[in-house]
Amino acid sequence: MIDWLLDPAHWSGPDGIPVRLIEQVGISGISLLIAAAVALPIGVWIGHTGRAATLAVNAANIGRAIPSLAAIGIIAPITQAFDPELGFKVYPTLFAMIILAIPPILVNAYAGVAGVDRELVEAARGMGFRERQILGRIEVPIALPVIAGGLRSATVQVIATATLGALFGFGGLGRYLVDGVAQNDDGQLFGGVFLVAALALVAEGGFALLQRALTSPGLRRAGSSSGVEPA
């Protein structure tokens, strides 16, 4: 594995590590952006109003129960009919990663906003705050660490699972895993595993720092003394 990673030939060309890394980050980033655009407004609205909470959580749990590989396989024939070139290699992986990312983002957004102290919300209403002001000035800022936790969980899951797209011809770091098995090349196989794990750990660490930055000093001190962290 070390020899494979240190070989300069694997760091250049269309199949080189930088290109595969960009592909992995690209598909993961686009999936997360679309999932966040869908899930965050819904989760925040449900957390603020309390409406359809059970329906949303159950729908999210159904999304979690769908195996990503099965989702890719189901979506591939449909997207390929519309786009023979990218419909088999790119779109199925993209849609499957969106399905995978929506549940943790939605549930954490809902839980974060719903968990804000109701006395603060009622006090704001008593001071004449409109619902939009309550949401934007009180609930969302307080819920940000929990919301970031959902994004953190979704990011790590998507980075790790997007490797399945290589089974359907997509590139990314998963290409090294598939080719390593097909060619009986352990160096390539475990090199790909190392790169995926390293990328996931970098993302995990980045979001951990972001969560800490979004958590007020008072809550951080309370968490360290009681052993409780944001959900």
C-alpha positions in Angstrom: 0.0 0.0 0.0 2.8 2.4 0.9 4.7 1.6 -2.2 1.5 2.2 -4.3 0.8 5.5 -2.6 4.4 6.8 -3.0 4.6 5.8 -6.7 4.8 9.1 -8.7 2.9 7.4 -11.6 -0.2 7.2 -9.4 -0.2 11.0 -8.8 -0.5 12.1 -12.4 -2.7 11.5 -15.5 -6.4 11.1 -15.8 -6.4 8.1 -13.3 -4.1 9.8 -10.8 -5.0 10.3 -7.2 -5.6 14.1 -7.5 -8.1 13.6 -10.3 -9.9 10.8 -8.4 -9.9 12.9 -5.2 -11.5 15.8 -7.1 -14.1 13.5 -8.5 -14.9 12.1 -5.0 -15.1 15.5 -3.4 -17.1 16.8 -6.4 -19.8 14.2 -6.3 -20.0 14.4 -2.5 -20.1 18.1 -2.4 -22.9 18.5 -5.0 -24.9 15.8 -3.3 -24.6 17.5 0.1 -25.5 20.9 -1.4 -28.7 19.6 -3.0 -29.6 17.6 0.1 -29.1 20.6 2.4 -31.1 22.8 0.0 -34.0 20.3 0.4 -33.7 19.1 4.0 -32.7 22.3 5.9 -35.7 24.4 5.1 -38.1 21.5 5.7 -36.4 20.6 9.0 -36.2 24.2 10.3 -39.9 24.8 9.4 -41.0 21.6 11.1 -39.0 22.4 14.2 -40.4 25.9 14.4 -44.1 25.0 13.7 -44.2 21.5 15.1 -46.3 20.4 12.1 -45.9 17.1 10.3 -43.0 16.2 12.6 -43.9 12.5 12.8 -44.4 12.3 9.1 -41.1 13.9 8.3 -39.1 11.8 10.8 -40.7 8.6 9.5 -40.0 9.5 5.9 -36.4 10.2 6.9 -36.1 6.8 8.6 -37.4 5.2 5.4 -34.7 7.0 3.5 -32.1 5.7 5.9 -33.4 2.1 5.3 -32.9 2.2 1.6 -29.5 0.6 0.7 -27.4 3.0 -1.4 -26.3 0.3 -3.8 -29.9 -0.7 -4.4 -30.9 2.9 -4.9 -28.1 3.3 -7.5 -29.3 0.1 -9.3 -32.9 1.3 -9.3 -32.2 4.8 -10.5 -29.6 3.8 -13.2 -32.0 2.5 -15.9 -34.3 5.5 -15.5 -31.5 8.1 -15.8 -29.7 6.2 -18.6 -32.9 6.4 -20.7 -32.7 10.2 -20.5 -28.9 10.5 -20.8 -27.1 7.4 -22.2 -23.6 8.9 -21.3 -24.0 10.3 -17.8 -27.2 8.5 -16.9 -25.5 5.3 -15.9 -22.2 6.6 -14.5 -23.0 9.9 -12.7 -26.6 10.6 -12.0 -27.5 7.3 -10.2 -24.7 7.9 -7.7 -25.6 11.5 -7.3 -29.3 10.8 -6.6 -28.5 7.9 -4.2 -26.1 10.1 -2.2 -28.8 12.8 -2.0 -31.2 10.2 -0.6 -28.5 9.2 1.9 -27.7 12.7 3.0 -31.2 14.1 3.5 -32.3 12.1 6.6 -29.5 13.2 9.0 -29.7 16.8 7.8 -33.5 17.0 8.1 -33.7 15.3 11.5 -30.9 17.4 13.1 -32.4 20.6 11.7 -35.8 19.7 13.2 -34.3 18.5 16.5 -32.1 21.6 16.8 -34.9 24.1 16.3 -37.5 22.2 18.3 -35.0 21.8 21.2 -34.7 25.6 21.7 -36.1 26.7 25.1 -39.7 27.5 24.5 -39.5 30.2 27.2 -37.1 32.1 25.0 -39.5 31.8 22.1 -42.5 33.0 24.1 -40.5 35.9 25.5 -39.6 37.0 22.0 -43.2 36.8 20.9 -44.1 38.9 24.0 -41.6 41.5 22.8 -43.4 41.7 19.5 -41.0 39.6 17.4 -42.5 38.2 14.2 -42.3 34.4 13.5 -39.6 35.0 10.9 -37.6 37.1 13.3 -37.9 34.5 16.1 -36.7 31.8 13.6 -33.8 33.9 12.2 -32.6 35.6 15.4 -33.2 33.1 18.1 -34.0 29.5 17.0 -31.6 29.0 14.1 -28.6 30.6 15.9 -29.1 28.5 19.0 -29.7 25.3 16.9 -26.6 25.8 14.6 -24.4 23.3 16.5 -27.0 20.6 16.2 -27.6 21.5 12.5 -23.9 21.3 11.9 -23.9 17.9 13.5 -26.4 16.7 10.9 -24.2 18.0 8.1 -21.2 16.4 9.7 -22.9 13.0 9.8 -24.2 13.3 6.3 -20.8 14.4 4.9 -18.9 11.4 6.3 -21.6 9.0 5.2 -21.7 10.4 1.6 -17.9 10.4 1.3 -17.6 6.8 2.3 -20.6 5.5 0.4 -20.0 7.4 -2.9 -17.3 4.8 -3.6 -20.1 2.5 -4.7 -20.5 4.6 -7.8 -17.4 3.0 -9.2 -19.3 -0.3 -9.6 -21.4 1.5 -12.2 -18.5 3.2 -14.0 -18.2 6.4 -12.0 -14.7 7.5 -11.1 -13.7 8.8 -7.7 -11.6 7.0 -5.1 -13.9 4.0 -5.3 -12.3 3.3 -8.7 -9.1 2.1 -6.8 -11.2 -0.3 -4.8 -13.0 -1.8 -7.8 -9.8 -2.0 -9.9 -7.8 -3.3 -7.0 -10.2 -6.3 -6.5 -10.5 -6.9 -10.3 -6.7 -6.8 -10.8 -5.8 -8.6 -7.6 -3.7 -5.6 -6.7 -3.7 -5.3 -2.9 -1.6 -2.1 -3.0 -4.2 -0.3 -5.1 -7.1 -1.7 -3.1 -5.8 -0.7 0.3 -4.4 2.5 -1.0 -7.9 3.4 -2.1 -9.3 2.4 1.3 -6.7 4.6 3.0 -7.5 7.6 0.8 -11.3 7.3 1.4 -10.7 6.9 5.2 -8.3 9.9 5.2 -10.8 12.1 3.3 -13.7 11.1 5.7 -11.5 11.9 8.7 -10.6 15.3 7.4 -14.2 16.1 6.8 -15.1 14.8 10.3 -12.4 16.9 11.9 -13.4 20.0 10.0 -17.1 19.7 11.0 -16.1 19.0 14.6 -14.1 22.3 14.7 -17.1 24.0 13.1 -19.5 22.6 15.7 -17.2 23.8 18.5 -17.0 27.3 16.9 -20.8 27.5 16.7 -21.3 26.4 20.3 -21.3 29.3 22.7 -18.5 29.2 25.4 -21.1 28.7 28.2 -22.5 25.6 26.5 -19.0 24.3 25.9 -18.2 24.6 29.6 -21.4 23.0 30.6 -20.8 20.2 28.1 -17.3 19.5 29.3 -18.4 19.4 33.0 -21.4 17.2 32.4 -20.0 15.1 29.6 -22.8 16.1 27.3 -22.2 17.2 23.7 -24.6 18.6 21.1 -26.7 15.9 19.4 
